[in-house]
Amino acid sequence: MKKVCCVVLVFFISVSMVFAVTASQSKAQKKAESYLKYSSFSYERLVDQLIFDGYSELDAKYAVDRCGADWKEQAVKKANSYLKYSSFSYSGLIDQLEYEGFTSEQAKYGVEHTALGSSNSTSFSQEQALKKAQSYLKISGFSRQGLIEQLEFEGFTNSDATYAANNCKANWNEQAERCAKNYITIMNMSASELKDQLLFEGFTSTEASYGVSAVCK
């Protein structure tokens, strides 16, 4: 009789433990679903978020596996959210989505289903390049060539980068002066050394001379 009671007791404890785990997983799933109602996540980032919230890795993965998310659609939402407040090249946005934990396939799908990926995206990609150029000019000085090279480094095509440099309304003489001031505040340079540096940065001889004369009076 005692042996039967022990078996029943062990069974009862085991069932209770199963229900306890299930309750925790159910709670994690509801949390995952609530996150997806107001934001977009990759599988990896949603698991990380739930773990950050205090759920075990096991419960987090259980929840994310069953939250009903279409990860490609989540990539589209994330891509569009980035384009609302920042500017990206096609490849730059793919890189950003992959950094956010999306797979390469999901990231490409996400970008392809934004304005950047449409068949008529040329003007949009130029607009993105122009916005990126203007954001750079707010924080640093650039030559026209230097700005084009920076935009190409960001993944923009030469055509889009050139469009941006031609339409950003920068005064390249003033940009040369700006760069010259930055250099002389951190380095002890002669006028000839400063001009050589500005030429190296992509300024024309006329622009470099203007920058040097503006700071070496």
N, C-alpha and C positions, 0 to 999 in steps of 0.2 A: 504493500500500500504506500509506504514511504517513497519507494522508487518511482511509482506512478505520479505521486505528487510533485516530486523533483522534476520529472520530465515535463509536467504541465507548467510548472513554475518557470522553467528555462524557456519553454515555448512562448509563454506570456511575455517574458522579458524581451525575447528576440523580436516578437511582433511589435512591442512598444517601441523598441529601438528603430525598427523599420519605419513606423509611423512618424517618429521624431525626425528622422532624416528626410522623409518625404515632405514633412511640414516645412523644413528649412529650404528644401529645393523649391517647393511651391512659392515660398516667400521670395526667393531669389528670382524666380521666373517672373513674378509680378513686377518686381523692381526693374528687371531688364525691359519688360514691355512698357513700363512707364517712361523709361529713358528714351525709348524709340518713338514715343509720341511727340516729343519736342526737340529731339536732336537726332543726328545720324552718327552711326558707329560702324567700324569694321568689327568682324568677329573678335579679333584679338583685343581691340580696345574696349569692347564691351565686357569681355571677361576680366580685363584689368580693372575696369571701373567697379565691377561687382566685388572683386577681391579687395579693392581699396575701401569699399563700403563695409567690409568685415566678413564677407562670405568666404567659405573655403574654396579652394580652386576646384574641387570636385563639384560643389553646389553651383559655382559660377558657370562652369562648362555645361552642367546639366541644364541650367536656365537658358543659356545662350543657344544651346542646341535645339531648344524647344520654344523659343520666343517667336518663331514664325517670320523672322526677318529674311528679306531677299537681299543678299549682300551686294549684288550688282546695283540694285536700286538704291541701296544705302550709299554706294560709291557715287552715284549720280547726284544724290542730295548733298553729299559732302562737297563734291566738286562745285556745285552751284552756290553753296554757302560761301566757299572761298572766293568765288568770282564776284560776290556781292560787295566785299569789302577790300579786296586786293586784286592785283593784276598778275597774270601768269601766262607763260607760253604753253603750248600744247604739251611739250615734253616736261616742262617744269611742273605742271599741274599733276601729271602722272606720277612724277617723283614724289610730290607732296602727299598724294593719296597712298602711295606705297609706304611712305614714312608713317602714315596714320594706321598702318597695319593691313591695308587691303592687299590682296594678291595682285600680281601683275595683270592678270586677266580682268579682275574686277576694276582695277584702276583705269585700264584702257577703255573698258566699257563705260565707266563713269564719265571720262573726258569726252568720249565720242558722242555721248548723249547730252552734251552742253553746247552752247553756241560756238565754242572753240572747235567742236568736232563736226559741225554741220557743213554741208557741201558749199555753202555760201559764207564761209567763216573768214574770208580774207580781210574784210573791213573790220570784223570783230577782233581778229588777232592783231591788226594794226592798232586798233584802239587800246588793246591790252598793252602792247609795246609802248605806246605813247604814255599811258598812265604810269607804267613802270619807270620810264625815262624821267617823267616829271617828279616821281617820288624820289629818285636818286638825286636829282638836282636840288631838292629841298634840303638835303643833308650833306652834299659834297659838291666840289667843283669838278667838271669834266670837260675835256676837249670833245669836239664832235666825233672824232675817230675813237677816242677812249670810251665814249658813251655807246657807240655802236658795238664795240668789242664787249663791253659789259653786258649789253642786252643779248648778244649772241651767246655769251657764257651762260646766261639765264635760260637759254634754249630757244630764243626767238630766231627766226630766219634772218639772213642778211637783208632781205627785202623789207621785212617788218621793222628791223632795227634801224635801217636807213630812213624809212618813213618816219619813225619816231624822232630821230635826230633832226630831221629836216622840218618837223612840225612842232617841236617842243618849245619854240619861241625863245630859245636860249641866245643870249648875247655872248658869243665865244670870247670876245675881248674881256668882258667882265668875268667870264669863267676862268680865263687865264690869270686875271688879277686875283681872283679868289684862291686859286691853287697856289699862286706865288706867295700870298699872305700865309697860307697854311704851312708852306715849306719853311719860310724864314722864322716862323714861330717855334719850330722844332729843330731846325738845323742852322748852323752858321755857314751861309753860302755867299759867294761873291756874285756879282751881277751876271758874269759869264756862266758860272756854274748853275745859277738859277735858270738862265735861259736854256741851257742844255737840258736841264731837267724837264722844263716845260715842253721842249721839242720832243723829248723822249715820251712824254705823256700824250703826244699826238697833236699838240697845237701847231699851227702854222708859224712860220718865222715872224710874220707880222703880229699875230696874236701873242706869241711869246714875248716879243719886244714890248708890246703894250703892257703885258702883265709885269714885266721887270721894271719898266719905267714908272709904273704906278706905285710900286712898293720901295723902290730904290731911289728916292728923291734926295 
